[in-house]
Amino acid sequence: MGSNKYLTYLSDKAKDESFINRLKIKFRPLIFPVDTLLSHIDETDHFFDIGCGSGQFALLVQHFKKVQKISGVEIKQELVENANALFAKHAPKAEYHFSVYDGVHFPDSMKNYNKVFLNDVLHHVPKDQQIHFLQKIYDSISEGTVFVLKDIDAASILVYCNKLHDLVFSQEIGREITCESAQRILKDIGFSILDVSKQTIAVYPHYTIICKK
Ligand SMILES: C[S@@+](CC[C@H](N)C(=O)[O-])C[C@H]1O[C@@H](n2cnc3c(N)ncnc32)[C@H](O)[C@@H]1O
């Protein structure tokens, strides 16, 4: 399975983390459609990760796609510090910048990135704020930018596995929506949908929507 190379690459990069974080970091590539997501990134892209966590996905983008300009925002200071430390150690020559933000107001610099990803973040945003959140992303990126929304499909009964996962790892109950609702919202906001894929990996029903402003 293609994901094993990602697992191997990340497995020695979580040594200083807590036990739970090590589990999350090391095994995430096995339950996450990494190949699909990376297939939408090219070496010349400028990559922006909203809700970048501790920067592991961004590091995969840097290492496997050779992307040199990478940024991310997060609402948790500690995770931003992890991401900056991860890059300082493993990708010091890349042009990288990870910063904390308030979860609502995106930095102006986002306009300088042509690939903007939102991986498993939308279901952490309160339901009544999700449309506004996606609208703010649209408003904060440039014309022609490709936006990738990857999340868990609420139309699948397996969504309950993700809810259990979030309860264990984040002490939160996810607010997943269906892939169909997500597409409708994105279209209403003004995005053009370029591609939609669904993939169940282990017990996780993923959807990935590629769209363009
Ligand atoms: C399941 S983790 C995914 C992390 C990373 N995107 C990945 O795929 O590995 C969800 C992340 O979303 C972050 N988050 C929650 N609400 C957010 C918001 N409004 N804006 C940005 N990040 C947010 C959390 O702090 C957490 O790091």
The ligand as a MOL file (V3000), in Angstrom:
LIG
                    3D

  0  0  0     0  0            999 V3000
M  V30 BEGIN CTAB
M  V30 COUNTS 27 29 0 0 0
M  V30 BEGIN ATOM
M  V30 1 C -8.2380 16.3970 12.8640 0
M  V30 2 S -7.0820 17.7000 13.0640 0 CHG=1
M  V30 3 C -6.4230 17.7570 11.4230 0
M  V30 4 C -5.0530 18.3440 11.3970 0
M  V30 5 C -4.4180 18.3690 9.9970 0
M  V30 6 N -5.1880 19.2030 9.0800 0
M  V30 7 C -4.2950 16.9890 9.4430 0
M  V30 8 O -5.0600 16.6490 8.5380 0
M  V30 9 O -3.4450 16.2280 9.9220 0 CHG=-1
M  V30 10 C -8.1100 19.1420 13.1310 0
M  V30 11 C -7.3120 20.4120 13.3450 0
M  V30 12 O -8.1620 21.5310 13.0860 0
M  V30 13 C -7.7910 22.5490 13.9810 0
M  V30 14 N -8.9010 23.5210 14.0030 0
M  V30 15 C -10.0790 23.4640 14.6370 0
M  V30 16 N -10.8310 24.5550 14.3530 0
M  V30 17 C -10.1040 25.3070 13.4680 0
M  V30 18 C -10.3110 26.5370 12.7740 0
M  V30 19 N -11.4080 27.2650 12.9200 0
M  V30 20 N -9.3420 26.9580 11.9420 0
M  V30 21 C -8.2090 26.2470 11.7750 0
M  V30 22 N -7.9480 25.1010 12.4180 0
M  V30 23 C -8.8760 24.6370 13.2510 0
M  V30 24 C -7.5150 21.8110 15.2770 0
M  V30 25 O -6.7560 22.5730 16.1600 0
M  V30 26 C -6.7910 20.5840 14.7480 0
M  V30 27 O -5.4100 20.7780 14.6890 0
M  V30 END ATOM
M  V30 BEGIN BOND
M  V30 1 1 1 2
M  V30 2 1 2 3
M  V30 3 1 2 10
M  V30 4 1 3 4
M  V30 5 1 4 5
M  V30 6 1 5 6
M  V30 7 1 5 7
M  V30 8 2 7 8
M  V30 9 1 7 9
M  V30 10 1 10 11
M  V30 11 1 11 12
M  V30 12 1 11 26
M  V30 13 1 12 13
M  V30 14 1 13 14
M  V30 15 1 13 24
M  V30 16 1 14 15
M  V30 17 1 14 23
M  V30 18 2 15 16
M  V30 19 1 16 17
M  V30 20 1 17 18
M  V30 21 2 17 23
M  V30 22 1 18 19
M  V30 23 2 18 20
M  V30 24 1 20 21
M  V30 25 2 21 22
M  V30 26 1 22 23
M  V30 27 1 24 25
M  V30 28 1 24 26
M  V30 29 1 26 27
M  V30 END BOND
M  V30 END CTAB
M  END
